[in-house]
């Protein structure tokens, strides 16, 4: 059976941490920023971890399963 291919969209969007968790960036921080508050834009610029409910789907896209 051939090797599973990594989803090329997912490999650009997710990174692994040293402990094996999956890191992601927030959406809604690329354009139409005039109507968003400073606090909202500041909080969107930080990265966060993928939700526990989505981890298995993301791992499948990254060919880690």
mmCIF file as Biopython writes it, N, C-alpha, C and O atoms, coordinates in Angstrom:
data_model
#
loop_
_atom_site.group_PDB
_atom_site.id
_atom_site.type_symbol
_atom_site.label_atom_id
_atom_site.label_alt_id
_atom_site.label_comp_id
_atom_site.label_asym_id
_atom_site.label_entity_id
_atom_site.label_seq_id
_atom_site.pdbx_PDB_ins_code
_atom_site.Cartn_x
_atom_site.Cartn_y
_atom_site.Cartn_z
_atom_site.occupancy
_atom_site.B_iso_or_equiv
_atom_site.auth_seq_id
_atom_site.auth_asym_id
_atom_site.pdbx_PDB_model_num
ATOM 1   N N  . UNK A ? 1  ? 0.840   -1.187 0.000  1.0 0.0 1  A 1 
ATOM 2   C CA . UNK A ? 1  ? 0.000   0.000  0.000  1.0 0.0 1  A 1 
ATOM 3   C C  . UNK A ? 1  ? 0.888   1.254  0.000  1.0 0.0 1  A 1 
ATOM 4   O O  . UNK A ? 1  ? 1.889   1.300  0.716  1.0 0.0 1  A 1 
ATOM 5   N N  . UNK A ? 2  ? 0.528   2.276  -0.801 1.0 0.0 2  A 1 
ATOM 6   C CA . UNK A ? 2  ? 1.375   3.467  -0.870 1.0 0.0 2  A 1 
ATOM 7   C C  . UNK A ? 2  ? 1.288   4.303  0.407  1.0 0.0 2  A 1 
ATOM 8   O O  . UNK A ? 2  ? 0.373   4.153  1.216  1.0 0.0 2  A 1 
ATOM 9   N N  . UNK A ? 3  ? 2.276   5.188  0.555  1.0 0.0 3  A 1 
ATOM 10  C CA . UNK A ? 3  ? 2.282   6.077  1.710  1.0 0.0 3  A 1 
ATOM 11  C C  . UNK A ? 3  ? 1.134   7.070  1.614  1.0 0.0 3  A 1 
ATOM 12  O O  . UNK A ? 3  ? 0.698   7.431  0.521  1.0 0.0 3  A 1 
ATOM 13  N N  . UNK A ? 4  ? 0.649   7.506  2.776  1.0 0.0 4  A 1 
ATOM 14  C CA . UNK A ? 4  ? -0.415  8.505  2.805  1.0 0.0 4  A 1 
ATOM 15  C C  . UNK A ? 4  ? 0.165   9.882  2.535  1.0 0.0 4  A 1 
ATOM 16  O O  . UNK A ? 4  ? 1.216   10.226 3.077  1.0 0.0 4  A 1 
ATOM 17  N N  . UNK A ? 5  ? -0.498  10.674 1.707  1.0 0.0 5  A 1 
ATOM 18  C CA . UNK A ? 5  ? -0.001  12.009 1.411  1.0 0.0 5  A 1 
ATOM 19  C C  . UNK A ? 5  ? -0.479  13.004 2.462  1.0 0.0 5  A 1 
ATOM 20  O O  . UNK A ? 5  ? -1.604  12.917 2.953  1.0 0.0 5  A 1 
ATOM 21  N N  . UNK A ? 6  ? 0.388   13.941 2.795  1.0 0.0 6  A 1 
ATOM 22  C CA . UNK A ? 6  ? 0.030   15.033 3.696  1.0 0.0 6  A 1 
ATOM 23  C C  . UNK A ? 6  ? -0.802  16.032 2.913  1.0 0.0 6  A 1 
ATOM 24  O O  . UNK A ? 6  ? -0.494  16.328 1.758  1.0 0.0 6  A 1 
ATOM 25  N N  . UNK A ? 7  ? -1.859  16.555 3.534  1.0 0.0 7  A 1 
ATOM 26  C CA . UNK A ? 7  ? -2.677  17.587 2.911  1.0 0.0 7  A 1 
ATOM 27  C C  . UNK A ? 7  ? -1.859  18.876 2.854  1.0 0.0 7  A 1 
ATOM 28  O O  . UNK A ? 7  ? -1.441  19.389 3.892  1.0 0.0 7  A 1 
ATOM 29  N N  . UNK A ? 8  ? -1.630  19.400 1.655  1.0 0.0 8  A 1 
ATOM 30  C CA . UNK A ? 8  ? -0.713  20.531 1.513  1.0 0.0 8  A 1 
ATOM 31  C C  . UNK A ? 8  ? -1.272  21.810 2.119  1.0 0.0 8  A 1 
ATOM 32  O O  . UNK A ? 8  ? -0.506  22.691 2.511  1.0 0.0 8  A 1 
ATOM 33  N N  . UNK A ? 9  ? -2.595  21.928 2.201  1.0 0.0 9  A 1 
ATOM 34  C CA . UNK A ? 9  ? -3.189  23.094 2.871  1.0 0.0 9  A 1 
ATOM 35  C C  . UNK A ? 9  ? -2.973  23.034 4.364  1.0 0.0 9  A 1 
ATOM 36  O O  . UNK A ? 9  ? -2.734  24.055 5.009  1.0 0.0 9  A 1 
ATOM 37  N N  . UNK A ? 10 ? -3.057  21.823 4.919  1.0 0.0 10 A 1 
ATOM 38  C CA . UNK A ? 10 ? -2.911  21.657 6.368  1.0 0.0 10 A 1 
ATOM 39  C C  . UNK A ? 10 ? -1.467  21.842 6.805  1.0 0.0 10 A 1 
ATOM 40  O O  . UNK A ? 10 ? -1.215  22.374 7.886  1.0 0.0 10 A 1 
ATOM 41  N N  . UNK A ? 11 ? -0.516  21.413 5.986  1.0 0.0 11 A 1 
ATOM 42  C CA . UNK A ? 11 ? 0.888   21.539 6.411  1.0 0.0 11 A 1 
ATOM 43  C C  . UNK A ? 11 ? 1.339   22.990 6.443  1.0 0.0 11 A 1 
ATOM 44  O O  . UNK A ? 11 ? 2.324   23.313 7.108  1.0 0.0 11 A 1 
ATOM 45  N N  . UNK A ? 12 ? 0.633   23.879 5.733  1.0 0.0 12 A 1 
ATOM 46  C CA . UNK A ? 12 ? 0.953   25.304 5.789  1.0 0.0 12 A 1 
ATOM 47  C C  . UNK A ? 12 ? 0.322   25.977 7.011  1.0 0.0 12 A 1 
ATOM 48  O O  . UNK A ? 12 ? 0.789   27.031 7.445  1.0 0.0 12 A 1 
ATOM 49  N N  . UNK A ? 13 ? -0.727  25.381 7.566  1.0 0.0 13 A 1 
ATOM 50  C CA . UNK A ? 13 ? -1.506  26.030 8.620  1.0 0.0 13 A 1 
ATOM 51  C C  . UNK A ? 13 ? -1.234  25.527 10.029 1.0 0.0 13 A 1 
ATOM 52  O O  . UNK A ? 13 ? -1.519  26.234 10.996 1.0 0.0 13 A 1 
ATOM 53  N N  . UNK A ? 14 ? -0.690  24.327 10.169 1.0 0.0 14 A 1 
ATOM 54  C CA . UNK A ? 14 ? -0.486  23.756 11.496 1.0 0.0 14 A 1 
ATOM 55  C C  . UNK A ? 14 ? 0.988   23.437 11.730 1.0 0.0 14 A 1 
ATOM 56  O O  . UNK A ? 14 ? 1.711   23.059 10.808 1.0 0.0 14 A 1 
ATOM 57  N N  . UNK A ? 15 ? 1.419   23.597 12.988 1.0 0.0 15 A 1 
ATOM 58  C CA . UNK A ? 15 ? 2.775   23.207 13.360 1.0 0.0 15 A 1 
ATOM 59  C C  . UNK A ? 15 ? 2.715   22.380 14.632 1.0 0.0 15 A 1 
ATOM 60  O O  . UNK A ? 15 ? 1.788   22.520 15.430 1.0 0.0 15 A 1 
ATOM 61  N N  . UNK A ? 16 ? 3.694   21.529 14.815 1.0 0.0 16 A 1 
ATOM 62  C CA . UNK A ? 16 ? 3.759   20.702 16.003 1.0 0.0 16 A 1 
ATOM 63  C C  . UNK A ? 16 ? 4.600   21.383 17.072 1.0 0.0 16 A 1 
ATOM 64  O O  . UNK A ? 16 ? 5.608   22.019 16.763 1.0 0.0 16 A 1 
ATOM 65  N N  . UNK A ? 17 ? 4.188   21.251 18.325 1.0 0.0 17 A 1 
ATOM 66  C CA . UNK A ? 17 ? 4.989   21.750 19.433 1.0 0.0 17 A 1 
ATOM 67  C C  . UNK A ? 17 ? 5.958   20.650 19.852 1.0 0.0 17 A 1 
ATOM 68  O O  . UNK A ? 17 ? 5.886   19.530 19.344 1.0 0.0 17 A 1 
ATOM 69  N N  . UNK A ? 18 ? 6.841   20.957 20.752 1.0 0.0 18 A 1 
ATOM 70  C CA . UNK A ? 18 ? 7.815   19.981 21.217 1.0 0.0 18 A 1 
ATOM 71  C C  . UNK A ? 18 ? 7.184   18.807 21.941 1.0 0.0 18 A 1 
ATOM 72  O O  . UNK A ? 18 ? 7.727   17.703 21.940 1.0 0.0 18 A 1 
ATOM 73  N N  . UNK A ? 19 ? 6.026   19.050 22.564 1.0 0.0 19 A 1 
ATOM 74  C CA . UNK A ? 19 ? 5.351   17.982 23.306 1.0 0.0 19 A 1 
ATOM 75  C C  . UNK A ? 19 ? 4.366   17.202 22.447 1.0 0.0 19 A 1 
ATOM 76  O O  . UNK A ? 19 ? 3.698   16.296 22.946 1.0 0.0 19 A 1 
ATOM 77  N N  . UNK A ? 20 ? 4.265   17.542 21.157 1.0 0.0 20 A 1 
ATOM 78  C CA . UNK A ? 20 ? 3.408   16.792 20.243 1.0 0.0 20 A 1 
ATOM 79  C C  . UNK A ? 20 ? 2.020   17.365 20.056 1.0 0.0 20 A 1 
ATOM 80  O O  . UNK A ? 20 ? 1.194   16.767 19.366 1.0 0.0 20 A 1 
ATOM 81  N N  . UNK A ? 21 ? 1.744   18.522 20.660 1.0 0.0 21 A 1 
ATOM 82  C CA . UNK A ? 21 ? 0.443   19.162 20.448 1.0 0.0 21 A 1 
ATOM 83  C C  . UNK A ? 21 ? 0.481   19.914 19.122 1.0 0.0 21 A 1 
ATOM 84  O O  . UNK A ? 21 ? 1.555   20.177 18.579 1.0 0.0 21 A 1 
ATOM 85  N N  . UNK A ? 22 ? -0.699  20.259 18.603 1.0 0.0 22 A 1 
ATOM 86  C CA . UNK A ? 22 ? -0.784  20.930 17.302 1.0 0.0 22 A 1 
ATOM 87  C C  . UNK A ? 22 ? -1.174  22.388 17.518 1.0 0.0 22 A 1 
ATOM 88  O O  . UNK A ? 22 ? -2.175  22.694 18.167 1.0 0.0 22 A 1 
ATOM 89  N N  . UNK A ? 23 ? -0.351  23.285 16.954 1.0 0.0 23 A 1 
ATOM 90  C CA . UNK A ? 23 ? -0.538  24.716 17.107 1.0 0.0 23 A 1 
ATOM 91  C C  . UNK A ? 23 ? -1.212  25.275 15.857 1.0 0.0 23 A 1 
ATOM 92  O O  . UNK A ? 23 ? -0.973  24.801 14.746 1.0 0.0 23 A 1 
ATOM 93  N N  . UNK A ? 24 ? -2.061  26.294 16.051 1.0 0.0 24 A 1 
ATOM 94  C CA . UNK A ? 24 ? -2.735  26.938 14.928 1.0 0.0 24 A 1 
ATOM 95  C C  . UNK A ? 24 ? -2.799  28.433 15.158 1.0 0.0 24 A 1 
ATOM 96  O O  . UNK A ? 24 ? -2.564  28.911 16.268 1.0 0.0 24 A 1 
ATOM 97  N N  . UNK A ? 25 ? -3.120  29.173 14.102 1.0 0.0 25 A 1 
ATOM 98  C CA . UNK A ? 25 ? -3.307  30.613 14.213 1.0 0.0 25 A 1 
ATOM 99  C C  . UNK A ? 25 ? -4.795  30.922 14.190 1.0 0.0 25 A 1 
ATOM 100 O O  . UNK A ? 25 ? -5.597  30.109 13.730 1.0 0.0 25 A 1 
ATOM 101 N N  . UNK A ? 26 ? -5.161  32.093 14.683 1.0 0.0 26 A 1 
ATOM 102 C CA . UNK A ? 26 ? -6.557  32.507 14.679 1.0 0.0 26 A 1 
ATOM 103 C C  . UNK A ? 26 ? -6.962  33.016 13.296 1.0 0.0 26 A 1 
ATOM 104 O O  . UNK A ? 26 ? -6.138  33.545 12.550 1.0 0.0 26 A 1 
ATOM 105 N N  . UNK A ? 27 ? -8.221  32.852 12.974 1.0 0.0 27 A 1 
ATOM 106 C CA . UNK A ? 27 ? -8.784  33.393 11.739 1.0 0.0 27 A 1 
ATOM 107 C C  . UNK A ? 27 ? -9.211  34.851 11.980 1.0 0.0 27 A 1 
ATOM 108 O O  . UNK A ? 27 ? -9.116  35.352 13.101 1.0 0.0 27 A 1 
ATOM 109 N N  . UNK A ? 28 ? -9.671  35.512 10.941 1.0 0.0 28 A 1 
ATOM 110 C CA . UNK A ? 28 ? -10.241 36.872 10.996 1.0 0.0 28 A 1 
ATOM 111 C C  . UNK A ? 28 ? -9.215  37.955 11.346 1.0 0.0 28 A 1 
ATOM 112 O O  . UNK A ? 28 ? -9.581  38.986 11.910 1.0 0.0 28 A 1 
ATOM 113 N N  . UNK A ? 29 ? -7.933  37.735 11.019 1.0 0.0 29 A 1 
ATOM 114 C CA . UNK A ? 29 ? -6.935  38.759 11.319 1.0 0.0 29 A 1 
ATOM 115 C C  . UNK A ? 29 ? -6.207  39.219 10.056 1.0 0.0 29 A 1 
ATOM 116 O O  . UNK A ? 29 ? -5.118  39.788 10.144 1.0 0.0 29 A 1 
ATOM 117 N N  . UNK A ? 30 ? -6.801  38.976 8.877  1.0 0.0 30 A 1 
ATOM 118 C CA . UNK A ? 30 ? -6.091  39.328 7.652  1.0 0.0 30 A 1 
ATOM 119 C C  . UNK A ? 30 ? -6.632  40.592 6.968  1.0 0.0 30 A 1 
ATOM 120 O O  . UNK A ? 30 ? -5.858  41.355 6.389  1.0 0.0 30 A 1 
ATOM 121 N N  . UNK A ? 31 ? -7.927  40.816 7.026  1.0 0.0 31 A 1 
ATOM 122 C CA . UNK A ? 31 ? -8.481  42.019 6.402  1.0 0.0 31 A 1 
ATOM 123 C C  . UNK A ? 31 ? -9.776  42.401 7.103  1.0 0.0 31 A 1 
ATOM 124 O O  . UNK A ? 31 ? -10.250 41.690 7.989  1.0 0.0 31 A 1 
ATOM 125 N N  . UNK A ? 32 ? -10.349 43.548 6.691  1.0 0.0 32 A 1 
ATOM 126 C CA . UNK A ? 32 ? -11.527 44.158 7.342  1.0 0.0 32 A 1 
ATOM 127 C C  . UNK A ? 32 ? -11.236 44.342 8.841  1.0 0.0 32 A 1 
ATOM 128 O O  . UNK A ? 32 ? -11.994 43.896 9.702  1.0 0.0 32 A 1 
ATOM 129 N N  . UNK A ? 33 ? -10.115 45.013 9.116  1.0 0.0 33 A 1 
ATOM 130 C CA . UNK A ? 33 ? -9.700  45.187 10.503 1.0 0.0 33 A 1 
ATOM 131 C C  . UNK A ? 33 ? -10.199 46.496 11.110 1.0 0.0 33 A 1 
ATOM 132 O O  . UNK A ? 33 ? -10.043 46.722 12.310 1.0 0.0 33 A 1 
ATOM 133 N N  . UNK A ? 34 ? -10.799 47.364 10.285 1.0 0.0 34 A 1 
ATOM 134 C CA . UNK A ? 34 ? -11.211 48.678 10.788 1.0 0.0 34 A 1 
ATOM 135 C C  . UNK A ? 34 ? -12.372 48.576 11.769 1.0 0.0 34 A 1 
ATOM 136 O O  . UNK A ? 34 ? -12.462 49.377 12.699 1.0 0.0 34 A 1 
ATOM 137 N N  . UNK A ? 35 ? -13.249 47.619 11.581 1.0 0.0 35 A 1 
ATOM 138 C CA . UNK A ? 35 ? -14.406 47.508 12.477 1.0 0.0 35 A 1 
ATOM 139 C C  . UNK A ? 35 ? -14.130 46.666 13.718 1.0 0.0 35 A 1 
ATOM 140 O O  . UNK A ? 35 ? -14.992 46.545 14.588 1.0 0.0 35 A 1 
ATOM 141 N N  . UNK A ? 36 ? -12.941 46.085 13.805 1.0 0.0 36 A 1 
ATOM 142 C CA . UNK A ? 36 ? -12.588 45.268 14.969 1.0 0.0 36 A 1 
ATOM 143 C C  . UNK A ? 36 ? -11.865 46.124 16.004 1.0 0.0 36 A 1 
ATOM 144 O O  . UNK A ? 36 ? -11.106 47.027 15.653 1.0 0.0 36 A 1 
ATOM 145 N N  . UNK A ? 37 ? -12.102 45.836 17.267 1.0 0.0 37 A 1 
ATOM 146 C CA . UNK A ? 37 ? -11.484 46.617 18.329 1.0 0.0 37 A 1 
ATOM 147 C C  . UNK A ? 37 ? -10.008 46.256 18.460 1.0 0.0 37 A 1 
ATOM 148 O O  . UNK A ? 37 ? -9.563  45.221 17.962 1.0 0.0 37 A 1 
ATOM 149 N N  . UNK A ? 38 ? -9.250  47.128 19.141 1.0 0.0 38 A 1 
ATOM 150 C CA . UNK A ? 38 ? -7.822  46.875 19.365 1.0 0.0 38 A 1 
ATOM 151 C C  . UNK A ? 38 ? -7.635  45.579 20.144 1.0 0.0 38 A 1 
ATOM 152 O O  . UNK A ? 38 ? -6.744  44.784 19.846 1.0 0.0 38 A 1 
ATOM 153 N N  . UNK A ? 39 ? -8.472  45.382 21.125 1.0 0.0 39 A 1 
ATOM 154 C CA . UNK A ? 39 ? -8.380  44.175 21.966 1.0 0.0 39 A 1 
ATOM 155 C C  . UNK A ? 39 ? -8.622  42.914 21.141 1.0 0.0 39 A 1 
ATOM 156 O O  . UNK A ? 39 ? -7.927  41.911 21.301 1.0 0.0 39 A 1 
ATOM 157 N N  . UNK A ? 40 ? -9.603  42.978 20.268 1.0 0.0 40 A 1 
ATOM 158 C CA . UNK A ? 40 ? -9.938  41.826 19.427 1.0 0.0 40 A 1 
ATOM 159 C C  . UNK A ? 40 ? -8.773  41.499 18.485 1.0 0.0 40 A 1 
ATOM 160 O O  . UNK A ? 40 ? -8.394  40.337 18.340 1.0 0.0 40 A 1 
ATOM 161 N N  . UNK A ? 41 ? -8.207  42.535 17.846 1.0 0.0 41 A 1 
ATOM 162 C CA . UNK A ? 41 ? -7.086  42.323 16.922 1.0 0.0 41 A 1 
ATOM 163 C C  . UNK A ? 41 ? -5.847  41.817 17.653 1.0 0.0 41 A 1 
ATOM 164 O O  . UNK A ? 41 ? -5.125  40.965 17.136 1.0 0.0 41 A 1 
ATOM 165 N N  . UNK A ? 42 ? -5.600  42.338 18.853 1.0 0.0 42 A 1 
ATOM 166 C CA . UNK A ? 42 ? -4.458  41.910 19.642 1.0 0.0 42 A 1 
ATOM 167 C C  . UNK A ? 42 ? -4.588  40.440 20.028 1.0 0.0 42 A 1 
ATOM 168 O O  . UNK A ? 42 ? -3.615  39.689 19.952 1.0 0.0 42 A 1 
ATOM 169 N N  . UNK A ? 43 ? -5.779  40.028 20.438 1.0 0.0 43 A 1 
ATOM 170 C CA . UNK A ? 43 ? -5.978  38.642 20.844 1.0 0.0 43 A 1 
ATOM 171 C C  . UNK A ? 43 ? -5.974  37.679 19.663 1.0 0.0 43 A 1 
ATOM 172 O O  . UNK A ? 43 ? -5.661  36.501 19.835 1.0 0.0 43 A 1 
ATOM 173 N N  . UNK A ? 44 ? -6.314  38.153 18.471 1.0 0.0 44 A 1 
ATOM 174 C CA . UNK A ? 44 ? -6.301  37.295 17.287 1.0 0.0 44 A 1 
ATOM 175 C C  . UNK A ? 44 ? -4.886  37.037 16.781 1.0 0.0 44 A 1 
ATOM 176 O O  . UNK A ? 44 ? -4.665  36.075 16.045 1.0 0.0 44 A 1 
ATOM 177 N N  . UNK A ? 45 ? -3.924  37.875 17.160 1.0 0.0 45 A 1 
ATOM 178 C CA . UNK A ? 45 ? -2.576  37.708 16.609 1.0 0.0 45 A 1 
ATOM 179 C C  . UNK A ? 45 ? -1.791  36.595 17.285 1.0 0.0 45 A 1 
ATOM 180 O O  . UNK A ? 45 ? -0.778  36.147 16.748 1.0 0.0 45 A 1 
ATOM 181 N N  . UNK A ? 46 ? -2.237  36.135 18.460 1.0 0.0 46 A 1 
ATOM 182 C CA . UNK A ? 46 ? -1.530  35.059 19.150 1.0 0.0 46 A 1 
ATOM 183 C C  . UNK A ? 46 ? -1.938  33.709 18.589 1.0 0.0 46 A 1 
ATOM 184 O O  . UNK A ? 46 ? -3.054  33.547 18.097 1.0 0.0 46 A 1 
ATOM 185 N N  . UNK A ? 47 ? -1.035  32.739 18.663 1.0 0.0 47 A 1 
ATOM 186 C CA . UNK A ? 47 ? -1.386  31.392 18.228 1.0 0.0 47 A 1 
ATOM 187 C C  . UNK A ? 47 ? -1.945  30.611 19.405 1.0 0.0 47 A 1 
ATOM 188 O O  . UNK A ? 47 ? -1.744  30.985 20.561 1.0 0.0 47 A 1 
ATOM 189 N N  . UNK A ? 48 ? -2.647  29.527 19.106 1.0 0.0 48 A 1 
ATOM 190 C CA . UNK A ? 48 ? -3.270  28.717 20.132 1.0 0.0 48 A 1 
ATOM 191 C C  . UNK A ? 48 ? -3.195  27.257 19.729 1.0 0.0 48 A 1 
ATOM 192 O O  . UNK A ? 48 ? -2.702  26.939 18.647 1.0 0.0 48 A 1 
ATOM 193 N N  . UNK A ? 49 ? -3.670  26.377 20.571 1.0 0.0 49 A 1 
ATOM 194 C CA . UNK A ? 49 ? -3.663  24.954 20.273 1.0 0.0 49 A 1 
ATOM 195 C C  . UNK A ? 49 ? -4.969  24.543 19.606 1.0 0.0 49 A 1 
ATOM 196 O O  . UNK A ? 49 ? -6.011  25.164 19.814 1.0 0.0 49 A 1 
ATOM 197 N N  . UNK A ? 50 ? -4.896  23.494 18.810 1.0 0.0 50 A 1 
ATOM 198 C CA . UNK A ? 50 ? -6.087  22.955 18.162 1.0 0.0 50 A 1 
ATOM 199 C C  . UNK A ? 50 ? -6.970  22.334 19.228 1.0 0.0 50 A 1 
ATOM 200 O O  . UNK A ? 50 ? -6.476  21.697 20.158 1.0 0.0 50 A 1 
ATOM 201 N N  . UNK A ? 51 ? -8.273  22.519 19.095 1.0 0.0 51 A 1 
ATOM 202 C CA . UNK A ? 51 ? -9.238  21.972 20.043 1.0 0.0 51 A 1 
ATOM 203 C C  . UNK A ? 51 ? -9.145  20.452 20.098 1.0 0.0 51 A 1 
ATOM 204 O O  . UNK A ? 51 ? -8.838  19.802 19.099 1.0 0.0 51 A 1 
ATOM 205 N N  . UNK A ? 52 ? -9.411  19.898 21.268 1.0 0.0 52 A 1 
ATOM 206 C CA . UNK A ? 52 ? -9.284  18.445 21.449 1.0 0.0 52 A 1 
ATOM 207 C C  . UNK A ? 52 ? -10.237 17.665 20.546 1.0 0.0 52 A 1 
ATOM 208 O O  . UNK A ? 52 ? -9.951  16.523 20.186 1.0 0.0 52 A 1 
ATOM 209 N N  . UNK A ? 53 ? -11.374 18.274 20.175 1.0 0.0 53 A 1 
ATOM 210 C CA . UNK A ? 53 ? -12.319 17.587 19.295 1.0 0.0 53 A 1 
ATOM 211 C C  . UNK A ? 53 ? -11.823 17.517 17.858 1.0 0.0 53 A 1 
ATOM 212 O O  . UNK A ? 53 ? -12.243 16.644 17.098 1.0 0.0 53 A 1 
ATOM 213 N N  . UNK A ? 54 ? -10.922 18.442 17.476 1.0 0.0 54 A 1 
ATOM 214 C CA . UNK A ? 54 ? -10.435 18.502 16.101 1.0 0.0 54 A 1 
ATOM 215 C C  . UNK A ? 54 ? -9.079  17.842 15.899 1.0 0.0 54 A 1 
ATOM 216 O O  . UNK A ? 54 ? -8.625  17.703 14.764 1.0 0.0 54 A 1 
ATOM 217 N N  . UNK A ? 55 ? -8.428  17.435 16.981 1.0 0.0 55 A 1 
ATOM 218 C CA . UNK A ? 55 ? -7.061  16.915 16.889 1.0 0.0 55 A 1 
ATOM 219 C C  . UNK A ? 55 ? -6.983  15.701 15.971 1.0 0.0 55 A 1 
ATOM 220 O O  . UNK A ? 55 ? -6.060  15.602 15.163 1.0 0.0 55 A 1 
ATOM 221 N N  . UNK A ? 56 ? -7.937  14.774 16.081 1.0 0.0 56 A 1 
ATOM 222 C CA . UNK A ? 56 ? -7.864  13.559 15.263 1.0 0.0 56 A 1 
ATOM 223 C C  . UNK A ? 56 ? -8.013  13.869 13.779 1.0 0.0 56 A 1 
ATOM 224 O O  . UNK A ? 56 ? -7.352  13.241 12.952 1.0 0.0 56 A 1 
ATOM 225 N N  . UNK A ? 57 ? -8.874  14.830 13.424 1.0 0.0 57 A 1 
ATOM 226 C CA . UNK A ? 57 ? -9.051  15.209 12.020 1.0 0.0 57 A 1 
ATOM 227 C C  . UNK A ? 57 ? -7.792  15.864 11.468 1.0 0.0 57 A 1 
ATOM 228 O O  . UNK A ? 57 ? -7.390  15.584 10.338 1.0 0.0 57 A 1 
ATOM 229 N N  . UNK A ? 58 ? -7.164  16.739 12.262 1.0 0.0 58 A 1 
ATOM 230 C CA . UNK A ? 58 ? -5.960  17.427 11.807 1.0 0.0 58 A 1 
ATOM 231 C C  . UNK A ? 58 ? -4.815  16.442 11.671 1.0 0.0 58 A 1 
ATOM 232 O O  . UNK A ? 58 ? -4.031  16.531 10.726 1.0 0.0 58 A 1 
ATOM 233 N N  . UNK A ? 59 ? -4.707  15.500 12.604 1.0 0.0 59 A 1 
ATOM 234 C CA . UNK A ? 59 ? -3.659  14.492 12.506 1.0 0.0 59 A 1 
ATOM 235 C C  . UNK A ? 59 ? -3.819  13.643 11.242 1.0 0.0 59 A 1 
ATOM 236 O O  . UNK A ? 59 ? -2.833  13.242 10.623 1.0 0.0 59 A 1 
ATOM 237 N N  . UNK A ? 60 ? -5.062  13.379 10.873 1.0 0.0 60 A 1 
ATOM 238 C CA . UNK A ? 60 ? -5.313  12.613 9.647  1.0 0.0 60 A 1 
ATOM 239 C C  . UNK A ? 60 ? -4.865  13.397 8.423  1.0 0.0 60 A 1 
ATOM 240 O O  . UNK A ? 60 ? -4.295  12.825 7.494  1.0 0.0 60 A 1 
ATOM 241 N N  . UNK A ? 61 ? -5.119  14.715 8.414  1.0 0.0 61 A 1 
ATOM 242 C CA . UNK A ? 61 ? -4.696  15.571 7.300  1.0 0.0 61 A 1 
ATOM 243 C C  . UNK A ? 61 ? -3.172  15.660 7.216  1.0 0.0 61 A 1 
ATOM 244 O O  . UNK A ? 61 ? -2.606  15.756 6.128  1.0 0.0 61 A 1 
ATOM 245 N N  . UNK A ? 62 ? -2.516  15.628 8.382  1.0 0.0 62 A 1 
ATOM 246 C CA . UNK A ? 62 ? -1.061  15.721 8.411  1.0 0.0 62 A 1 
ATOM 247 C C  . UNK A ? 62 ? -0.388  14.355 8.277  1.0 0.0 62 A 1 
ATOM 248 O O  . UNK A ? 62 ? 0.828   14.244 8.433  1.0 0.0 62 A 1 
ATOM 249 N N  . UNK A ? 63 ? -1.173  13.316 7.989  1.0 0.0 63 A 1 
ATOM 250 C CA . UNK A ? 63 ? -0.695  11.937 7.810  1.0 0.0 63 A 1 
ATOM 251 C C  . UNK A ? 63 ? 0.077   11.470 9.037  1.0 0.0 63 A 1 
ATOM 252 O O  . UNK A ? 63 ? 1.128   10.841 8.918  1.0 0.0 63 A 1 
ATOM 253 N N  . UNK A ? 64 ? -0.452  11.782 10.213 1.0 0.0 64 A 1 
ATOM 254 C CA . UNK A ? 64 ? 0.170   11.346 11.458 1.0 0.0 64 A 1 
ATOM 255 C C  . UNK A ? 64 ? -0.553  10.153 12.061 1.0 0.0 64 A 1 
ATOM 256 O O  . UNK A ? 64 ? -0.154  9.655  13.114 1.0 0.0 64 A 1 
ATOM 257 N N  . UNK A ? 65 ? -1.606  9.691  11.411 1.0 0.0 65 A 1 
ATOM 258 C CA . UNK A ? 65 ? -2.390  8.569  11.931 1.0 0.0 65 A 1 
ATOM 259 C C  . UNK A ? 65 ? -2.152  7.333  11.119 1.0 0.0 65 A 1 
ATOM 260 O O  . UNK A ? 65 ? -2.728  6.284  11.409 1.0 0.0 65 A 1 
#
